[in-house]
Amino acid sequence: MNHRGDELNELLHRARVPERAAEYWAGFPQTVLRQLHRPVGPLVTTPSSQRLWAWGLGLATACLVLGFFAGFRRGHAAGFSAAEVAQGRKIYRELAALFPDRLQTVLLDGRGSQLVLANDAQPPASAPLLVQICHAGECRRFITFSGQRVALNGETFEVLSDAEGNVLVVGERLAWSSGEPRKAAAGYRIRATALGEAL
Amino acid sequence: MADTDEELGWVRASQTGDPAAFGRLVSRHQRMIHALAYRMTGSLAEAEDLAQEAFIAAWRQLEGFRGEASFSSWLYRIAVNRCLNWRSRAQRRDAVHLEWSEQRVSNAPGDDPRARQVQEALLQLDPAQRAAIVLTVYDGLNHAEAARLLGCAETTVSWRVFMARRKLKQLLANGPGRGGGA
């Protein structure tokens, strides 16, 4: 989907890159070449001890980075603690059994659950999603489905999921994806995960 | 972005440490890299710095170029990553905005104010979203090609393009000489 020929594309193409003088282009390669420090160029040989040390350092750094990301992804895969996910699944199973194919959103608060039900039975658009949105000291947790809207502090958010299992939360002031969970936006803290695997 | 035999010769010579051959590669691709850097930064000066950095990084990484992708794609990926890292220098953004506005006035006195507004709107996007727009709109890549360049999933590119377009439409909804949305 490249949106070829649409109005926004035409508008974007009006912003042209300013032209530079021919002398600039003629001189730019030399400017680059003057900065090629041959000691770090491709042909330079380094003493083997230095090279080994550099390899060791690189390997150690790579292990640290991989370890960090492995841990990060494992934490992210849950999104919530195991107990929170288990509780979400339990609530969903019970409510889905009571209202088959009519459940749209469950708002979970400290006192219990508030339900949004469809008038007619419709198969859900996705696996159930557990989503928590926090802002300005207030948090709301929902069980919902892709395409549904939820609200916090008067702001509405659309919850979406994609084929790769990422959960997306889109509001007027933010767009958050579980694929890039560290990208906090406008003071919001969001956690989200699909509950589907175990259902 | 296919390589010619001549260009492959320059790449091989550069890999053996021939700076003159590398200079020819710079000359061939300098406009493409400058355009990318300018779209990403909105600043001629920043674009020049980033283009230099990208070519120098390419020189230093040439040993690792195996030819699986075309040289231009490989170089472009290096430049995109440099531009995305430019975000870390984003504290200069306000100054760059001012500089950019002045440049536009001085370099292109008859330029379209709407075009200026478009470039400023691009600068207000998240850098990853901006890169997705630059690659798909200005460079004409499809989402799969852009994803390969950016090293992310195609759905991620689609998502970034979707979000970027939505924000751009909002930002450009009431531009000079317009009453309606984009």
Interface residues (C-beta under 8 A of the other chain):
Chain A: M1 N2 H3 E7 L8 N9 L11 L12 H13 R14 A15 R16 V17 P18 R20 W25 F28 P29 Q30 T31 V32 L33 Q35 L36 R38 V40 G41 P42 L43 D162 A163 E164 N166 L168 V170 A175 S177 G179 E180 K183
Chain B: S14 Q15 T16 G17 P19 F22 G23 R24 V26 S27 Q30 R31 H34 A35 Y38 R39 L44 E48 A51 Q52 F55 I56 W59 R60 L62 E63 Q103 R104 N107 A108 D112 R114 A115 R116 V118 Q119 L122 D126 I133 T136 V137 Y138 G140 N142 H143 A153 T155 T156 S158 W159 V161 M163 R165 L168 K169 L172 A182
